[in-house]
Amino acid sequence: MAKKAKAVAVQKTKKDARAEAVDRLRSEWTETEKVILRRRSVRLYKKEQVPEFMVKRILEAGRFAPSAGNCQPWKFIVLRDPEIIDGLTKEVVDTVRKMHGMLDYRQPGRSWSRPLVKAFVRTRPNDLHPVPFMAIKMISEGRLGLWHGAPTVILIFKDVRGVSSPELDCGIAGQNMCLAAHSMGLGTCWVGFGKMAFEYTDKWKKRLGIEYPYTWANSLSIGWPKGEPDGMIERPTHPVDWYEDGKKTVFE
């Protein structure tokens, strides 16, 4: 009887502790939630390099990301050599400038190309969405930096043989790294335009040793942010369909 009473007491203590924890959650964000909600994309960095041990910890956060079948279909390349970062940036700027010249039918004397450009855009709706297309214009004019002067860049490549959706798995790994960096006081920014240096030429794939089965996924700029850009801001909400007890509720 004494053992049974003790077990009941232990169970009650655990239940009370869980209830207290739930009550706290009603009014307080967890530390993890604070990192997620306060994270902002940083596009202005100090020149000071990030300590090596911090970058290795960030990579570990990426390695521990969930992936289909735990296949970890990614390859990370860390760039901390200004010459390489500048060379990649120049390659992207040159490619983007050529692309913008071919696709901008609003230029004088280029109206004839509008139907052709519109047809091409439909073949690459994600890459040539109005948002990145505006960025293409800014990059080609030198008004938008590629990795924004960050001293450390992490390139993420996906293994095309990966189970299910290797690109999604790489995105999860990248977000793990992004949040880990912010928890350390660093700034980060997702940068997808680096693909221009790897999809239209083999020069940089050869220099960095990128071979099949790896192809471009995305990249992260990492560094000490100038100012204090982090903070919770209003963001657009999307309707959520919630099914429970045989009813559907839509939350905005």
N, C-alpha and C positions, 0 to 999 in steps of 0.2 A: 504493500500500500504506500509506503514511504517513497519508493522509486516512482510509482505512478503519480503521486502528488508532486514530486519534484519535476517530472516531465511536463506535467500540466502547467506548473509555475513557469518553467522555461519557455514553453510555447506561448503563454500569456505575455511574458516579458518581450518576446520577439514581435508579437502582434502589436503590443503597445508602442514599441520602438518604430515599427513600420507606420503606424498611424501618425506618430509624431513627425516622421520624415515626410509623409504625404501632406500634413498640415503646413509644414515649412515650405513645401513646393508650391503651395497655393499663393504664397506671397513673395517668394524669392527665386531668382534665377540660379541655376547651378553654375559652377565655374565654366563647365564645358559650354553651356548655353551662352554665357557672357562672351566667350571667345567667338562663337558663331555669329551672334547678333551684332557685335561691335566691329567685326571685320569689315574693312573697306579695301577696295582695290587701290593700290598706291602707285602713283606715276611720277613721284619725285623722291629721289634717294640721295643720301649723303655718300661721299666718295669712300668713306671708311669701309674696309672689307669686313665681312661676317666671319667670326671665328670658325675655324675648321670643325671643331667638335659640335657646334650648333648645326652646321650643315649635315653632318653625319647623323645627328639625332633626327633631323627633318627627314632624311632618307629612310631611316628606320620606321618612322611613322608611315611613310608610303609603303614600305615593305609589309607592314602589318595590316594593310587594307584588305578587306574581303575581296575575293575574286572567284569566279565560277570554277568549282572543282579545286580551289586553291592552286590554280595553275600559274598565278602571278605573271600574266602575259605582258610584261613590261621590261623596258631597258631604260635606265636613267643615265644621263650623261651630265656631269657637272662642269660648267664653264666658269673659270675664274681668271682666265688669261684675257686681258683687254684686247690684245691683238686678234684673238679668235672671235670675241664678241663683236668687235668693230668690223671684222671681215664678213661675218655672217650678216650683220646689219646692212653693210654696203651691198651685199648680194641681194638681199630682200628689197632694199630701196630701188636698186636698178631694175629688178624684175617687176616690181609694183609700178614703177614709172612707165615701163613699156606697156604693161597691161592697161594702165589708166589711159594711155595714149590711144590704144586700140578700141577701148570700150566707151570712152566718153563721146557720145554722138552729139553732145551739146556744143562742142567746139565749132567755131566758124568753118563752114565748108564740109562738115561731117554729118549733116542731117541725113544724107543718103544711107548711112550705115545703121540707122535706128532699127529697122526690121531685123537685120542680121544680129545686132547686139541683143535685142530682146529675145530672139530665138536662143542665143548662146546662154543668156542669163537663166533661161528655163532649164537648161541642162545642169546648172550648178546653182540651184536656188539658195543653198546655205552660204556658199562662199561669196556670192554676189547679191546677197540680201542688201537692202539700202543701208543698214547700219555699217557692215564692214566695207561697203563700197565708198561710203563717205570717209572712212578711215584710210582707204587706199589713196584717195585724193590727198589727204593730209600728209600721209607718209611720203608720197611722191613729191610733194612740195617742201618736205623737210620741216613740217610744222608738228609732226607727231613722231616721237622717238619709238624705236621698236621695243627695247627692253627698258626704256626710260632711264638709262644711266645706272641701272642696278649693277653692283659689283659681282654678284653671283647669279648665274642663270642655270636652271635645271631643265634639260631637254627630256621629253618623255616620248619614247617610241613604243609602239604596240607590236606584239607578236601576232601576225595575221592567222596563225594556226590555233590561236587561243579558243577555249571553249566558249560557246554562246556569243557574248559580246565583248571582245577584248578592249574595244575603244571605251566602253562604259567602265570596265574594270580599271583602265588607266586613269579615267576621270575621277574615280573614287580614290585611287592612290594619290592623285594630284591634290585632291581636296584635303586628304589627311595631312599631306605635307604643308599645304597652305595654312590650315588651322594650327598645326604644330608651330609653324613659324610665327604666326600671330600671337600664340600663347607665350612666346619668348620675347615679344616686343618688336619683332621684325615686321616689315611690310612686304607684301607680295602682290603680284598681278598676273593673271592668266594672259598669255600672249600666244595667239594662234597663227599670226602672220609668218612665223618662222618657217612654216611649211613651204613658203615660196623658195627657200634655199634648198629644199630636199625633194620637191615634187617635179621641178622643171629642169633640174640639172643634177649630175652625179658628182660634181666637184666636191661638195661638202660631205656627201655620204662617204666618198672614198677617204677624205682626210680624217673623218671621225670614225671610220671603220664600221659604218652602218651597212649591213648586208641582209639579204633574205634570212629569216622571215620578218625582219623588223621594218616598219614604216612609221612615218611621222604620226604622232598623236596630238601633242600640245607641248607647252613649256610654261615655266614659272620664272618670273623675275623675283629676286630676293635681296633685301638690303635693309639698312637702317633708314626709316622714313624721315623726311624733313617735315618739321612741324608735328602736329598731332591729328592725323587724318581719321583715326579710328573713332567710332561712335555709332550708336543706334540711330537709324534714320527711317523715315516712312518709306515703305516699298509697296508697289502695286499688289493687290490681293487677287487671287483667282478662286472662283467658286469650287467648293469641295462637296461632293455628294457623300452623305453619311447614311449608311443603312444599319439600322438596329431595331430590334423588337418588331420586325415586320413593317417598319416605316422608313421612308426616305426623307432626309432633311438636307437642305442645301445651305452650307455655311459660306459667307462671303469673307 
